[in-house]
Amino acid sequence: MTTSTAPAAPALNPRVIALTHYAGRAILETVLARHGATFQQSVTLGLVAVADGPVDRERLVGDVVHALKIDEATVHSVVEELVESRLLTAGSTTFLTMTDAGRELYRTTSAETAPISARIYAGIPDGDLVTAGRVLSLINERANTELAAMARPVAE
């Protein structure tokens, strides 16, 4: 009698995390491309979408820098792209709000990705998702601590 066994699942490691991230990001970027938007624009819009009101421009830039680990100049360019595309409006030089077009783009892309996410997560027990979330949050926290330490000047 022949039995087949599925290969053992790998332990969580940087490669598994990276492959998972890039697979999910590729799905999102495919959806965003149909609407002429980029991943960086989507992340930036998402932070404004979940805010309770106007968002301080510098705080938004800082939040995107922290989330995506990219430089401030790049994020300022992304914010300007969103303002020029009339997805965000600069009511003043300090605060940004989402326009109707920005809300529609955010709503549409969220609606298009929701069923894909549901299929991806389907059948995974809630306890496993909680454990994975806890472990990945801890890894993220530690990685951010290491990154901050790397950014500090070395004492001579």
N, C-alpha and C positions, 0 to 999 in steps of 0.2 A: 504494500500500500504506500502510495506517495503522498506526502503531505507537503503543502507549500506554506511557508510562513512569510508574512510581510516583513520587510526589513525593519529593524528596530528604529524607532524615531530617534533622531540625534538629540543630544542634550542641548539645551539652549546655549548658544555661543554667538560671538560677533557675526559669523557668517550667516547663521540662521536668521538673526535679527535683520541683517542687511538685505538678504534675499526677500524676506517678508516685506520690509519697508519698500523696496524697489518694485515689487509686484503690485502692491497696493497703490503706490504712487503712479505707476504706469497706467493703471485703470483710471485713476482720477485725471491724469493728464490727457488721456484719450477723450474723456468726456469734456474736459475744459477746452480742448482744441476745437471741438465742434462749435464752440461758442466764442472762439477767438480770445480765450483767456489763458493765462499761464498759471503754473503751480504757485509761484510767489504772489501773484495777484490774488489767487484764491485764498491763500492763507491770510493775507492782509485784509481782504474783504470779510473773511470769516470773523476776524477779531473785531471788526467794526459792527458786523451783524449781531453779535451777541452782547454788545454794549447796550447800556440802558439809555444812551443819548449820545450827544457829540463826544468825540474821542480826541484827546489831546494828541496832536501830531507827533511830538517827541516821544510821548509814552507809547504810541502805536509803533513808531520806528523801533524803539527799544524792545518792545514785545516781539516784533518780527525778527529782529536780530537775534534775540534769545531763542526763539522757536526754531529758526532755520540755520542758525550759526553762519550768517553771512554778514558782510560789512554794512555799516550805516549808509554809505553812499549808494549802495545798490538798493537798499530799502527806500531811501528818499526818491530814487528814480522810479521805483515801483509805485510809490504813492503818487508821484506826479503823473505817471501813466494812467492811473485810476482816475485822477482829477481831470486830465485831458480827455479821457474816454467818457467822462460824465457819469462814472460809476460812484465816485465820491465827490462831494462838494466841499470846498474850503470856505465855510461861512466867514471865517476870519483867517488870519495867517496861523492861528494857533490850533483851532478845532476843526475836525472833519466830521461830516455826516454822510450816510449812505443815501444815494438818490433812489428814485423809484426804479431806474434801470439797474442800479447796483443790487437792490433788493431782489429784483426779478432774476438777475443772473445767479445770485446766491441761491434763491429758492429753486430755480430750474436745475442747476447742477447738483444741488443737494437731493432733489427728488429723483434725478437720474441715477445717482450713486447709491441711494438708499436700498433699492432692491438687490443690487449687486452685493453690497455689504451683508445684507440679510442672507443671501445664498452662501457667502463665504463663511459666515459664523454659524450657519444652520447646523444643528446637531451637536454642537460643542456644549458640554454640560456647563451650567452656570458656575459651578464651583471651579471648574478649570479656567473659565474666563476671569474669575475673581483672582485666582492664584496667578495667572499670567499677567494680569494687570498690576498686581502687587509687585511681582518680580521685575517686570519691565520698568515700573516707576522707580524702584530702588536702583536699578542699573542706570536709568536716566539721571537720577539724582547724583549718583557717584561719578558718572561721566562728566556731568556739568561741574562738579567739584574739581575733578582732574583738569578739565579745560580751563577753569578759572585759575588754578595753580600754575598752569603752563603760561598763562597770560601775564602773570606777575613778573616784574623784573627780577633777575637773579642777582643776589647780593654778591658784591665783589670782595 
